[in-house]
Amino acid sequence: MTRPIIPTIEIKETHTHIPVLGFGTGTQWRIAKREGETKGQFIDKLVDQLVTAVDLGFNHIDTAEFYLTHEEVGEALRRSQLPRDKLFITDKYNQGAWTGLDCSGPIQAAKKGLEALGIKYFDLYMLHRPDITKENAGIDLQEAWRQVEELYEAGIAKAIGVSNFPLETLKQMESYCRYLPMVHQVEFHPYLQNQSPGVVEWCQNKHIVVEAYSPLAPLFRARPGPLDDILPNLMKKYGKSETQIVLRWVIDRGIVALTTSSKEERIHEILGTLDFELEKSDVELINEVGSKKHFQWCLPHFFDVYRS
């Protein structure tokens, strides 16, 4: 079987290129782990899933302290046949209040993450949320970002970024950062085309790569919805599944799509997103129809203030 070639987007100020499809190890696995699956069951399930995904063609793995899956991702990387320099690995810092881990900040957290994953550097290291304070983390956001910049300058992180940052917070960072975030990971799909008003356009104008988590929410979390009326015709037109249509829309918007699956046939389906493109008129159609519904499943109350 020929390994699919996943296109990449260049990350500004670096020689790093990020694959446009990434494989997530996040929320569903954290929930399973916290709800009492035995350690052995959990490790076997996630490790097998990741090894399968990499064997079939994925080379971009997204993890975070918050997901509590470093051990499993590390084991999968050890079992994988793909050399480290062919992989793109992302990790994210969370203040201790959210993880239960005791770290003095991103530098210490990153070193722990590297050890748990069994690697020497991250392709991308991020702040997972902006609500980092001395009360919940022992440092403030400015100090947290300074430490992330230090990781970049030391080569421990080949690129640096943030996740779930409102546009207002990104603008405030311009006053003190040496490097603007190079990547911004947000919830993004047809029913949430801006996690906070104007954030995607602002990032793209600044040449900040936008990553989409939960890109398939309209298919699995937000039904019924207006997309249901147009997807059948698009599926027939392109000979593709609704999953492939929606993921392709994300990629054709110039955005990296992060998704996951425990099923081999679904992984094949996701990778099948790479062999076609939507016509510009169909991208615009999904933009327009998707904007008729608002749905946000992650951190909705955190962002409500920015829409009031």
N, C-alpha and C positions, 0 to 999 in steps of 0.2 A: 504493500500500500504506500502510495506517495504521500509524504508528509505535506500538509497544506502550508502555503507561505502566508503568514499573517502580515499585512501591511503595517507600517509604523508611522508615527508622527514624531518629528524632531522636537526635542525639548530645548527651549531657548537657553542660551549661555552655556550649554553643555555639548558634549559629543554623544549624548544619549538619545536613543530613539525608543519610544514607547509603543508596543503593539496595540492595535486598535481593538482587539478583543482580549479581555482578561478574565481569569477564573477566580471567583471569590471563595473565601473560606470563612464566611462571616456569620450572620445572625442565626441562621437555622442551626448551625453547628454549636454555637454558644448555648442556644436554648436546649438542644439535646443534651449537652454536657451538664448543664445546670439542673436539668430535670431528672437526672439520676441514672442515665445509661452507665453501665459499668465501664471502667477505664478501657478494658480490653476491647469491648464492643465498639466503643467510640473510636479508638485508634484504628482498629481494623477497617471500619466503615469509611472514615475520612481519608485515611492513607490510601486505601484501594481506589477511592474516587479520584484522588489527585494523581496517582500514578497512571490511571487510565486516561485522564484528561491530557496529561503531558504526552503519553505514548501516542495518543490520537492526533496531537497537533498543537495543543495549547503550550505557550512558552511564557505567559504572563500570569503570575500568581500574586493575588492580593490578600494580605493578612493584616492583623493588627493586635496590639495588646488586648484590646477589649474582647476580641473573639475567643481568647483563651485556647487558641489552636496552634501555638508555636511548636509544641512538641510533635503534633501530628504532621504539620507541614514539613518540619525538619526531617522526620522519618521518611516522608514521601520523596523529598529531595534526595535523600541518601539512596533510595531504591530506584530512582529515575535513571534512565540511561542518557539523559540529555546533559551535555557539559554545562557547567555553571555559566560560562560566557555566552551561552545560547538562551539563557533564562533571564526574565525580567521579574525581580522580586520587590514588592512593595510592603513596607511595614508602617505602622502608625502609633504615635504616642498618645496615651490617655492618662490623665491625672489619676492618682491613686484612688480617689473617691469612686471612680467608675470601674476600676479593675480589681481593687483589693490588693494590688501590688505596691510595694514600698520602693519608690524610686525618687531620686532627688530632681529628676527632670529628664528631658529627652536624651541627653548624653548617656546617662546611666541606663536608661530604658533601652536605648539602641544597642548598647553593648550586651545587655542581657538577652535581647532579641537575637542578635547575631550568634551568641553562644547556643541558645535553644534551637535555632534553625540550622546550625552547623555551617554557616557561611562567613565570609570575611568582609563583605560589604553589601549594602542595599543599592539597588538601582534607583529606588525612590523611597524617601522617608518623609513622613507627613505628621502634622498635628491633626488629630482626629476631630477635635471640636475647639471652638474658640473660647469657651467658658472656663479658662484656666486662671485660677486666682490663688493668692497666697493662702486663702482659707482651705481650699480643696487640694492644692498641689504643693504648697510651700513656695511657689514662684508665681509671677504673673505672666500674662501672655507675651509681653515684650521680652522677658527673660527666656521664656520657652522658645521663642523664635530665634533669639540670639544663639541658644544652644544648637538649634537645628542648623543655623548658618555655619556654626563651628564644625558640625558633622560633615557638611558639604565641603568646607575648606580643607578638612583633613582627609577627604576622599572616602570616608566611611559611607557616605551617601553620594551617589553619582548625580542625583537631582533631589530637590526638596519641594515640598508643597503643603497644602492644607486641605481639610475636608470640612464641609458644613459651615463655611464662613459666610455670614451675610456680606453683601456688597459694602455696607458702611464700615465693617471691620476691616475689610481688605483696603479700603481707601485710607483708613487710619494708619494701617501698617506702613504706607508709603512715607510717613513722616519719620520713621525710626529704623526701618530695615535696610540692611546693606544689599540684600537680594529680595526682590518680590517673589512670592511663591511662583514656582515654575509650572505647577500642576494644581488644579482645584477639583476635588472629588465631591460631587453633589448628587442628591437624588434628582434624576432627570428622566423624563418619559413624555409622551404626548400630552398627558394630563397635568404635567408639572414641568413646563418648559423654562421656568426660572424659579429656583428654590427661594431666592429673595429677588425682588424686582430688579431686572436689568443685569443680573449677575453674569449670565452667560455671555452676552454681547460685550460687556466690560472686559471680562477675562480674555475673550478672543481678540479684542482690540489691543490688549496688552501682550498678546502672544503667550498667554497662559493657557496651557492645555487643559481642557475640561474633560473630566471623567464622569461617566454616568453609572451610579449604582441603582438598582431596582428598575432597569430600563423596561422590563416586561410587566410592570405593575398593572397596566391597563388590561392585560390578558389574564392575570391570576389574582389580582387583589381588588380591582375596580370595575368589575362587571355588574350590571350592564352599563354601557357607555356609548357615546356617539361613534367611536371607532368601529363598533360592531356592524354598522351599516355600510362601511366602505371596505373593510378588510376582505370580504369574500371576493369582490371584483379584482382587488389588487392581487390576491392569491392566484386567481385564475389567469390574470394578465402575465404574471411573472413565473408561474409554475412553482411557487414557493409557499411555505407555511406561514401562518400569521406570526409565529416567533421570528422567522427569518425576515419578514417584512418590517417588523417593528425594530429589530436590531439593526437592519440595514438603514432605516431612517435615522437612527442615532449616529451611525458611522458617516452617513452622507451629510449630516449636519457638522461634520468635522470633530466629532466627540468620540472619546474612547468608551466602549461598552463593557461593563463588568457584569458577568452573570455566572450561574453555576448549575450543576445538575448531578444527581447521583446515578443517572441512567446512561448507559453507553450510547443508546440510539439518540438520546437527546443531545449528547455531546457532538455526535456526528451532525445532527440537525443544526446546532448552533454554528459549527464550523462551516456549514453550507451557506452561511450568510456571506461568505467572502467571494463567491464566484459570480456575483451580479451587482448591479447598481440600480437604484430607483431613478426614474426620470425626474428632472427638477420639478415638473408640475405635480408629480405625486408626492414629493417631499413637501411641497407647499400645501397640498391638499391635507396631508396628515397634520401639518402645523395648524392649519385653519380649523379642521374638525376637532383635533385634540384640545384646542384652546377653549372649546365650548364647555369643558368640564374641568373642575379643579379637584385633584386628589393628591394627598400627601400622606404616606403611611409612616414615615420616619421623622421624628422630632417636629410634628406639626405645631405644637404649642410654642416651641422655641422660635419659630418663624412667624407666628401670627402677628406679633408686634410690628413686623416690618411691612405688613400688608394693611394695617389699620390706617 
